[in-house]
Amino acid sequence: MIKAVVGANWGDEGKGKITDMLAQEADIIVRFQGGANAGHTIVNDYGKFALHTLPSGVFYNHTTSVIGNGVALNIPVFFKEYNEVVERGVPAPKIMISDRAQIVMPYHILFDQYEEERLGGKSFGSTKSGIAPFYSDKYAKIGFQVHELFDDDALKEKIARVVETKNIMLEHLYHKPLLDPNEIYEELMKYKEMVAPYVGDVSLFLWNALKEGKEILLEGQLGSLKDPDHGIYPMVTSSSTLAAYGAIGAGVPPYEIKKIITVCKAYSSAVGAGAFVSEIFGEEADELRRRGGDGGEYGATTGRPRRMGWFDCVASKYGCRMQGTTDVAFTVLDVLGYLDEIPVCTGYEIDGKVTTDFPTTTLLEKAKPVLEVLPGWKTDIRGIKNYEDLPENCRKYIEFVEKQIGFPITMISNGPGRNDIIYRNK
């Protein structure tokens, strides 16, 4: 059976914790898209970790952590992260890397930086991890898959061919130093040495695991609103963030994905540019940011302060629908315990009309939030294990959100730790 853990919104919903928790029962955890451009923060018995490429199941001895073919694999970043985890006392995780995974090349990161610099004030708010140039090359069919590292002559010939076109851009568009094919080849040989022990046919491995009745967990990065097709284009990421893409990015049959756990924050936050209707500013935003997450709302990759907002029912309902949600995991609810009243965005006003359906980007830019204010519960809810033991106003808040989005909230996270979770039977 396959379960997917994905995000409903802009990313940063608390997926890492939910994956880490669900990994207790899984045999295999698969990253199926994205790269090291966004991270998951996980707090467990070993400490606090920011993972970028490693699947969130690496903390368990019984699991195999898999990098699927849909991942933008930055090999040195991956192994730096692997070594850091092991150095901090985590038993060496079992790793498998797809022979079809594409490699983030050293020049992808340079091109990402140069392009953001060139665009200046019109930039996309990239994390400068090389993701957009990586996916551009993948779809232009000039990317490199892991298995190509093992065919020396073909690799040298391809590097020379690709560098020729890259150098034209470097010289005439960016006015930057040119690439040397030999240097790139040497770098790729180091990559080859790092990955060689772990490379395999991931889709076959997962197919056999399914036949043996193993439990597989697909781990998504970012959230629905950062999907290049269905998100707030162009302020999106470059790979599909939807659970449906898990079938492609891991190489598994779509009908095997039986449970889609969509993670939703009890308030909103976003990193990077783009429309964000329920956004709040000033002191109100600062206080929520300070109290939020574990140690504040700052990007796990960039350290950038996240943009803050109230819970957005319109965006979350859409985000859950696009994911094909079976269960909603509602996170960081404990953070809201300081508020007397909690505004919730229940609709968007666009050109004088109110809608509860998420629009395309051009209309989204004009949307103003329609807010409904709910009473707060004014107590610390950390440590509570049963839904019935939550304060009445807290339960009312959860049930209000559930009704607005139309998907069942079956898990509630009320603290950063692995066991700070309330299961709610629906």
ChimeraX attribute file (.defattr): number of C-alpha atoms within 10 A of each C-alpha:
attribute: neighborCount
match mode: 1-to-1
recipient: residues
	/A:1	16
	/A:2	24
	/A:3	22
	/A:4	27
	/A:5	28
	/A:6	35
	/A:7	33
	/A:8	33
	/A:9	28
	/A:10	28
	/A:11	28
	/A:12	29
	/A:13	30
	/A:14	24
	/A:15	31
	/A:16	27
	/A:17	25
	/A:18	26
	/A:19	27
	/A:20	23
	/A:21	20
	/A:22	17
	/A:23	23
	/A:24	14
	/A:25	13
	/A:26	22
	/A:27	19
	/A:28	24
	/A:29	30
	/A:30	29
	/A:31	27
	/A:32	30
	/A:33	29
	/A:34	24
	/A:35	27
	/A:36	23
	/A:37	21
	/A:38	22
	/A:39	23
	/A:40	25
	/A:41	21
	/A:42	24
	/A:43	18
	/A:44	15
	/A:45	9
	/A:46	12
	/A:47	11
	/A:48	13
	/A:49	19
	/A:50	19
	/A:51	22
	/A:52	21
	/A:53	27
	/A:54	26
	/A:55	27
	/A:56	29
	/A:57	30
	/A:58	26
	/A:59	22
	/A:60	19
	/A:61	14
	/A:62	16
	/A:63	21
	/A:64	19
	/A:65	24
	/A:66	29
	/A:67	28
	/A:68	29
	/A:69	27
	/A:70	24
	/A:71	26
	/A:72	28
	/A:73	27
	/A:74	22
	/A:75	22
	/A:76	15
	/A:77	16
	/A:78	18
	/A:79	16
	/A:80	10
	/A:81	18
	/A:82	19
	/A:83	13
	/A:84	12
	/A:85	21
	/A:86	14
	/A:87	11
	/A:88	11
	/A:89	11
	/A:90	18
	/A:91	13
	/A:92	15
	/A:93	19
	/A:94	16
	/A:95	20
	/A:96	20
	/A:97	24
	/A:98	25
	/A:99	22
	/A:100	21
	/A:101	24
	/A:102	24
	/A:103	24
	/A:104	28
	/A:105	20
	/A:106	17
	/A:107	16
	/A:108	21
	/A:109	19
	/A:110	16
	/A:111	23
	/A:112	20
	/A:113	16
	/A:114	18
	/A:115	18
	/A:116	17
	/A:117	13
	/A:118	13
	/A:119	10
	/A:120	10
	/A:121	9
	/A:122	10
	/A:123	13
	/A:124	17
	/A:125	14
	/A:126	21
	/A:127	20
	/A:128	19
	/A:129	22
	/A:130	24
	/A:131	26
	/A:132	19
	/A:133	21
	/A:134	28
	/A:135	21
	/A:136	14
	/A:137	17
	/A:138	17
	/A:139	9
	/A:140	9
	/A:141	9
	/A:142	15
	/A:143	19
	/A:144	20
	/A:145	18
	/A:146	23
	/A:147	16
	/A:148	17
	/A:149	23
	/A:150	12
	/A:151	9
	/A:152	12
	/A:153	10
	/A:154	11
	/A:155	16
	/A:156	15
	/A:157	11
	/A:158	16
	/A:159	18
	/A:160	16
	/A:161	13
	/A:162	14
	/A:163	17
	/A:164	14
	/A:165	10
	/A:166	14
	/A:167	18
	/A:168	13
	/A:169	15
	/A:170	17
	/A:171	12
	/A:172	9
	/A:173	12
	/A:174	15
	/A:175	12
	/A:176	14
	/A:177	9
	/A:178	14
	/A:179	15
	/A:180	13
	/A:181	18
	/A:182	12
	/A:183	10
	/A:184	17
	/A:185	17
	/A:186	11
	/A:187	13
	/A:188	19
	/A:189	14
	/A:190	13
	/A:191	18
	/A:192	18
	/A:193	10
	/A:194	14
	/A:195	19
	/A:196	15
	/A:197	11
	/A:198	14
	/A:199	19
	/A:200	17
	/A:201	15
	/A:202	23
	/A:203	21
	/A:204	12
	/A:205	15
	/A:206	21
	/A:207	14
	/A:208	12
	/A:209	16
	/A:210	17
	/A:211	9
	/A:212	9
	/A:213	11
	/A:214	16
	/A:215	18
	/A:216	24
	/A:217	30
	/A:218	26
	/A:219	26
	/A:220	28
	/A:221	33
	/A:222	30
	/A:223	29
	/A:224	31
	/A:225	28
	/A:226	28
	/A:227	24
	/A:228	18
	/A:229	17
	/A:230	18
	/A:231	26
	/A:232	24
	/A:233	17
	/A:234	15
	/A:235	20
	/A:236	26
	/A:237	27
	/A:238	21
	/A:239	24
	/A:240	27
	/A:241	32
	/A:242	32
	/A:243	30
	/A:244	17
	/A:245	19
	/A:246	30
	/A:247	21
	/A:248	18
	/A:249	25
	/A:250	24
	/A:251	21
	/A:252	20
	/A:253	15
	/A:254	14
	/A:255	10
	/A:256	13
	/A:257	19
	/A:258	12
	/A:259	17
	/A:260	23
	/A:261	27
	/A:262	33
	/A:263	32
	/A:264	30
	/A:265	27
	/A:266	24
	/A:267	25
	/A:268	26
	/A:269	28
	/A:270	23
	/A:271	23
	/A:272	17
	/A:273	16
	/A:274	20
	/A:275	19
	/A:276	22
	/A:277	23
	/A:278	27
	/A:279	19
	/A:280	17
	/A:281	11
	/A:282	8
	/A:283	9
	/A:284	11
	/A:285	17
	/A:286	18
	/A:287	14
	/A:288	22
	/A:289	21
	/A:290	15
	/A:291	16
	/A:292	21
	/A:293	22
	/A:294	17
	/A:295	10
	/A:296	15
	/A:297	23
	/A:298	21
	/A:299	22
	/A:300	20
	/A:301	17
	/A:302	14
	/A:303	10
	/A:304	13
	/A:305	18
	/A:306	21
	/A:307	21
	/A:308	25
	/A:309	23
	/A:310	22
	/A:311	23
	/A:312	30
	/A:313	27
	/A:314	22
	/A:315	29
	/A:316	28
	/A:317	23
	/A:318	23
	/A:319	30
	/A:320	28
	/A:321	17
	/A:322	19
	/A:323	23
	/A:324	17
	/A:325	22
	/A:326	18
	/A:327	19
	/A:328	25
	/A:329	27
	/A:330	26
	/A:331	26
	/A:332	21
	/A:333	22
	/A:334	23
	/A:335	22
	/A:336	22
	/A:337	18
	/A:338	16
	/A:339	14
	/A:340	11
	/A:341	14
	/A:342	19
	/A:343	19
	/A:344	24
	/A:345	25
	/A:346	22
	/A:347	25
	/A:348	28
	/A:349	17
	/A:350	16
	/A:351	10
	/A:352	9
	/A:353	9
	/A:354	15
	/A:355	15
	/A:356	18
	/A:357	13
	/A:358	19
	/A:359	18
	/A:360	12
	/A:361	17
	/A:362	11
	/A:363	14
	/A:364	18
	/A:365	15
	/A:366	13
	/A:367	24
	/A:368	19
	/A:369	20
	/A:370	18
	/A:371	18
	/A:372	11
	/A:373	11
	/A:374	16
	/A:375	14
	/A:376	20
	/A:377	22
	/A:378	15
	/A:379	14
	/A:380	16
	/A:381	19
	/A:382	17
	/A:383	13
	/A:384	15
	/A:385	17
	/A:386	12
	/A:387	16
	/A:388	11
	/A:389	11
	/A:390	18
	/A:391	15
	/A:392	11
	/A:393	14
	/A:394	23
	/A:395	15
	/A:396	16
	/A:397	18
	/A:398	15
	/A:399	14
	/A:400	15
	/A:401	24
	/A:402	18
	/A:403	13
	/A:404	17
	/A:405	23
	/A:406	15
	/A:407	19
	/A:408	18
	/A:409	25
	/A:410	17
	/A:411	20
	/A:412	27
	/A:413	25
	/A:414	22
	/A:415	21
	/A:416	22
	/A:417	17
	/A:418	17
	/A:419	15
	/A:420	19
	/A:421	25
	/A:422	20
	/A:423	14
	/A:424	13
	/A:425	9
	/A:426	7
